[in-house]
Amino acid sequence: MILAATTFLALQTFTNPAAGEDASGKLLPGAKPLTLEGDLAERMLDGAHRYLDRKLEQTVAERAKRWASANASPKERETFLKEARRELARILGVTDERVSYEAPSLAGTTVRPAKVATGDGYEVFAIRWPTLDGMFGEGLLLQPAGRKPTADVVAIPDADQTPEAFAGLTEGTPPEGQLPRRLAESGCRVVVPALVDRTIRSHSERRGRVKLSNREFLHRPAFLMGRTLQGYELQKVLAIVDWFAKDGSGAIGIAGWGEGAMLALRAAALDVRVKAVCASGHFGPREDMWKEPLERSVFGFLTLFGDAELAGMIAPRAGGVEAAKGPEVTIAAPGAAPGRLTTPGPAEVRAEHARARKLAGKADENVRFFASGKDGKGNAGGSEAPEAFAKALGIKVGAKVGKAPKAIDPLPDSKARN
């Protein structure tokens, strides 16, 4: 409201011919006649854009100065990273204490059993787990059948990709991109959380009806309370990490595609219990994040962070970034903040990866780059990234994908999760 009122007054000042005059038509002391020509409102907005572009450049320069001290010595690096993790948690709103629980519960009914599929050496269950007081996560558990897991992985899909599609139970994901079942075939225990999708819906307001994505609708009030939608989804992911760490079955990894890759990077940067991360179809420069959907724009993030900085925080743990086709999204609904998601170009990914290696210091070799397809825009999982991720966890993933899991109808209702 303050910004709107200020803009209105500024426009009135620029466009009102009588601005600067008293009731008699005489100029007020210190005022001069307005002689600018053309669309004054447009000129004002152009000036605002130039100002914000300058501030963004200054922020990037200041961020580089703050990170320059990170690799001065091992002790100073550790001190810097601890403070950076606290700041990242504050910015993302990952500040509430998570609920302690024994294990996820099976999410079945008398109509729909919790066991939803069987695969090559593993079983698939619908599960539910507590995260914060009154908040639960839902998704799939791919559990090795009759043997102890070789490693534990949280595999995060894109927001518009259901856990069932990511795991290969339904259509929509190429075989090489079905990372959850590829890992399960190798003996991993894998949890695939469901994210809030980008479905556009109408919402009533006193001034009429607006259409917002489910993600923007939830992010708006969360932001006012010092929280973010991605922060809440990170809590769901980290609650599974809590379970993995307590159960102690093996090394913990996080992987994701699209929105899931974004969350994977942030989760691994926040939590040192995560041994390896694989991010596909997302990694790149974030200076244009204001062009992305509203829930991606987090206040103060660029003052200290970008994707390269997050990867630098993950080192010396294994971090793999895959240049691959990401989700292509355009949001232009009435009342919604405009936003777009496009696949980062391979040159952009390489440049950000080079920055990440520099920020990682002596552990730069642990931050690896992979490209799917000749131009880095092939399908997710089309490079050696999954194999490198698995190797970092002490396991081996075959280059060939096994047989698709056999679903037990009916599958969980993905629409009911939103």
VOMI-143750 format. One record per residue (C-alpha): residue in one letter; x, y, z negated. Coordinates in steps of 0.1 Angstrom, whole numbers, padded with zeros to 4 digits, always signed. Last residue first. Example, Ala and Ser with C-alpha at 12.3 -4.5 7.8 and 13.67 -1.06 7.14 Angstrom:
VOMI-143750
S+0137-0011-0071;A+0123-0045-0078;
end
This chain:
VOMI-143750
N-0031-0299+0035;R-0024-0334+0022;A-0059-0344+0033;K-0049-0338+0069;S-0022-0365+0067;D-0048-0392+0059;P-0027-0422+0048;L-0027-0451+0073;P-0057-0474+0077;D-0044-0497+0088;I-0012-0516+0080;A+0015-0503+0103;K+0042-0525+0118;P+0075-0508+0117;A+0092-0501+0151;K+0119-0526+0160;G+0155-0516+0155;V+0172-0484+0167;K+0206-0489+0184;A+0236-0469+0172;G+0235-0489+0140;V+0237-0471+0107;K+0265-0480+0084;I+0268-0474+0047;G+0291-0455+0023;L+0270-0424+0019;A+0295-0404+0041;K+0292-0433+0066;A+0255-0428+0068;F+0258-0391+0076;A+0284-0399+0102;E+0261-0424+0118;P+0232-0400+0118;A+0253-0372+0133;E+0266-0394+0162;S+0243-0376+0187;G+0207-0382+0197;G+0194-0379+0161;A+0173-0350+0171;N+0164-0350+0208;G+0186-0332+0232;K+0193-0294+0231;G+0230-0294+0225;D+0236-0288+0262;K+0250-0322+0272;G+0226-0341+0248;S+0227-0340+0210;A+0256-0319+0198;F+0275-0326+0165;F+0294-0303+0142;R+0311-0314+0110;V+0317-0296+0077;N+0340-0321+0058;E+0370-0310+0078;D+0367-0275+0062;A+0375-0288+0027;K+0406-0266+0024;G+0384-0235+0028;A+0347-0242+0032;L+0342-0206+0042;K+0363-0211+0073;R+0345-0243+0082;A+0311-0225+0078;R+0322-0196+0101;A+0331-0221+0128;H+0298-0238+0123;E+0280-0205+0128;A+0299-0200+0161;R+0292-0236+0172;V+0254-0233+0164;E+0252-0200+0183;A+0271-0215+0213;P+0247-0245+0212;G+0217-0223+0214;P+0193-0223+0184;T+0159-0238+0193;T+0132-0213+0189;L+0108-0204+0160;R+0086-0173+0164;G+0067-0150+0140;P+0040-0125+0139;A+0026-0118+0104;A-0010-0129+0104;G-0040-0106+0105;P-0052-0119+0138;A-0030-0149+0149;A+0003-0145+0167;I+0024-0174+0155;T+0048-0189+0181;V+0065-0222+0174;E+0092-0243+0191;P+0105-0270+0167;G+0141-0279+0172;K+0160-0294+0201;A+0194-0304+0189;A+0227-0289+0177;E+0235-0313+0148;V+0250-0301+0115;G+0268-0325+0092;G+0279-0317+0057;A+0299-0341+0036;R+0307-0329+0001;P+0338-0306-0001;A+0318-0286+0009;I+0281-0279+0002;M+0287-0242-0006;G+0304-0237+0027;A+0273-0253+0044;L+0251-0227+0026;E+0275-0199+0036;A+0273-0210+0072;D+0235-0211+0071;G+0234-0175+0058;F+0237-0163+0023;L+0249-0134+0001;T+0230-0103+0010;L+0211-0123+0036;F+0187-0138+0011;G+0176-0106-0006;F+0139-0111+0001;V+0131-0144+0018;S+0118-0144+0054;R+0111-0180+0063;E+0075-0178+0049;L+0068-0149+0073;P+0074-0170+0105;E+0107-0160+0122;K+0115-0126+0136;W+0128-0114+0102;M+0152-0144+0103;D+0171-0125+0130;E+0204-0125+0109;R+0200-0162+0103;P+0228-0175+0126;G+0225-0212+0133;F+0214-0246+0119;H+0179-0256+0127;G+0175-0286+0150;S+0193-0311+0129;A+0207-0309+0093;C+0225-0338+0078;V+0236-0337+0041;A+0259-0357+0020;K+0267-0363-0017;V+0237-0346-0033;R+0244-0344-0070;V+0259-0310-0064;D+0224-0295-0063;L+0217-0259-0049;A+0237-0261-0017;A+0223-0296-0010;A+0187-0284-0015;R+0192-0253+0007;L+0207-0273+0035;A+0180-0300+0033;L+0153-0274+0032;M+0164-0258+0065;A+0168-0293+0080;G+0133-0301+0070;E+0119-0270+0086;G+0135-0283+0118;W+0148-0318+0112;G+0160-0332+0079;A+0186-0351+0059;I+0194-0354+0022;G+0219-0378+0007;I+0223-0395-0027;A+0249-0422-0034;G+0237-0454-0051;S+0210-0470-0072;G+0214-0448-0102;D+0177-0447-0113;K+0183-0414-0131;A+0200-0398-0101;F+0174-0411-0077;W+0146-0398-0098;D+0161-0364-0102;V+0168-0363-0064;I+0131-0370-0060;A+0123-0340-0081;L+0148-0321-0060;V+0127-0326-0029;K+0095-0315-0046;Q+0112-0285-0061;L+0125-0276-0027;E+0090-0275-0015;Y+0081-0250-0042;G+0111-0229-0032;Q+0102-0231+0004;L+0068-0216-0005;T+0085-0188-0024;R+0084-0177-0060;G+0088-0143-0077;M+0051-0141-0085;L+0043-0118-0056;F+0062-0142-0032;A+0039-0170-0043;P+0008-0150-0034;R+0020-0146+0003;H+0037-0180+0006;L+0005-0201+0003;F-0013-0184+0032;E+0019-0181+0052;R+0023-0219+0051;N-0013-0228+0058;S-0010-0205+0088;L-0031-0174+0087;K-0062-0162+0104;V-0079-0131+0091;R-0115-0124+0085;G-0131-0091+0075;R-0121-0062+0053;R-0131-0079+0021;E-0111-0109+0030;S-0121-0144+0041;H-0095-0168+0054;S-0095-0184+0089;R-0071-0212+0095;I-0039-0217+0116;T-0022-0251+0110;R+0015-0245+0102;D+0019-0276+0079;V+0027-0279+0042;L+0054-0305+0039;A+0051-0342+0033;P+0080-0359+0016;V+0099-0388+0032;V+0116-0409+0005;V+0142-0434+0017;R+0159-0464+0000;C+0187-0473+0022;G+0194-0508+0034;S+0206-0502+0070;E+0170-0507+0084;A+0159-0481+0059;L+0183-0456+0074;R+0170-0461+0109;R+0135-0460+0094;P+0139-0426+0079;L+0158-0412+0109;Q+0131-0416+0135;G+0148-0391+0158;E+0165-0419+0178;P+0131-0435+0184;P+0115-0403+0198;T+0089-0388+0174;G+0053-0382+0184;E+0035-0415+0179;T+0027-0430+0145;L+0045-0453+0121;G+0079-0441+0134;A+0092-0428+0101;F+0090-0391+0112;A+0055-0397+0126;E+0043-0412+0093;P+0059-0384+0073;T+0039-0360+0094;Q+0056-0334+0116;D+0043-0299+0117;A+0064-0288+0087;D+0095-0306+0101;P+0104-0338+0085;I+0125-0343+0053;A+0145-0375+0048;V+0154-0378+0011;V+0180-0405+0009;D+0192-0431-0016;A+0220-0455-0009;T+0227-0493-0006;P+0193-0502-0020;K+0191-0534-0040;R+0175-0564-0022;G+0142-0582-0017;A+0127-0557+0007;P+0144-0524+0011;Q+0120-0496+0002;L+0107-0469+0026;L+0088-0445+0004;L+0063-0422+0020;G+0049-0388+0011;E+0033-0368-0017;G+0046-0342-0041;F+0027-0330-0072;M+0020-0298-0089;G+0001-0293-0122;D+0033-0287-0143;L+0061-0289-0117;T+0073-0318-0097;P+0051-0349-0103;W+0053-0378-0078;R+0030-0394-0053;I+0037-0424-0030;A+0024-0441+0002;F+0045-0473+0006;V+0067-0487+0034;E+0084-0520+0032;Y+0120-0529+0044;G+0140-0556+0062;D+0129-0548+0097;G+0096-0530+0089;T+0064-0534+0070;A+0037-0508+0068;V+0012-0489+0046;K+0015-0504+0012;A-0005-0481-0011;P-0037-0497+0000;R-0065-0476+0016;V-0101-0485+0007;T-0096-0496-0029;T-0072-0467-0033;G-0034-0462-0029;A-0009-0436-0039;L+0018-0457-0056;S+0034-0437-0084;P+0068-0421-0083;A+0092-0431-0111;E+0098-0424-0148;Y+0089-0387-0149;S+0104-0354-0162;V+0085-0324-0149;R+0107-0297-0133;E+0118-0266-0151;D+0109-0234-0132;T+0136-0214-0115;V+0136-0224-0078;G+0122-0190-0068;L+0142-0189-0036;I+0161-0157-0046;R+0166-0170-0081;A+0179-0204-0070;L+0202-0188-0045;E+0216-0165-0072;R+0222-0194-0096;R+0239-0213-0068;A+0261-0183-0059;E+0271-0179-0096;K+0283-0215-0097;L+0299-0211-0063;F+0320-0181-0074;T+0332-0198-0106;E+0342-0229-0086;R+0360-0208-0060;E+0378-0188-0087;K+0391-0221-0102;P+0402-0235-0069;S+0420-0203-0060;A+0414-0173-0037;N+0389-0193-0017;A+0357-0175-0029;S+0372-0141-0029;A+0364-0134+0007;W+0328-0144+0001;R+0319-0110-0014;K+0336-0092+0015;A+0318-0112+0041;R+0285-0104+0024;E+0293-0067+0025;A+0298-0069+0063;V+0266-0088+0069;T+0247-0064+0047;Q+0261-0034+0065;E+0250-0049+0099;L+0215-0054+0084;K+0215-0018+0071;R+0224-0005+0106;D+0196-0026+0122;L+0172-0013+0096;Y+0181+0023+0105;R+0178+0017+0142;H+0144+0002+0137;A+0132+0031+0116;G+0144+0055+0143;D+0124+0036+0169;L+0094+0038+0146;M+0098+0076+0143;R+0101+0080+0180;E+0070+0059+0186;A+0051+0081+0162;L+0064+0112+0180;D+0052+0102+0214;G+0067+0128+0236;E+0081+0162+0227;L+0099+0176+0197;T+0094+0213+0191;L+0081+0213+0155;P+0083+0249+0144;K+0106+0254+0114;A+0099+0253+0077;G+0121+0267+0049;P+0094+0290+0036;L+0060+0280+0051;L+0053+0291+0086;K+0022+0313+0090;G-0011+0299+0102;S-0032+0317+0075;A-0039+0284+0057;D-0002+0276+0054;E+0019+0260+0082;G+0045+0232+0080;A+0022+0207+0098;A-0004+0226+0118;P+0003+0207+0150;N-0003+0174+0132;T+0016+0146+0149;F+0049+0144+0129;T+0034+0152+0095;Q+0004+0130+0100;L+0027+0102+0110;A+0048+0106+0079;L+0017+0107+0057;F+0004+0075+0073;T+0038+0058+0070;T+0040+0067+0033;A+0005+0054+0026;A+0013+0021+0044;L+0045+0017+0025;I+0028+0024-0008;M+0000+0000+0000;
end
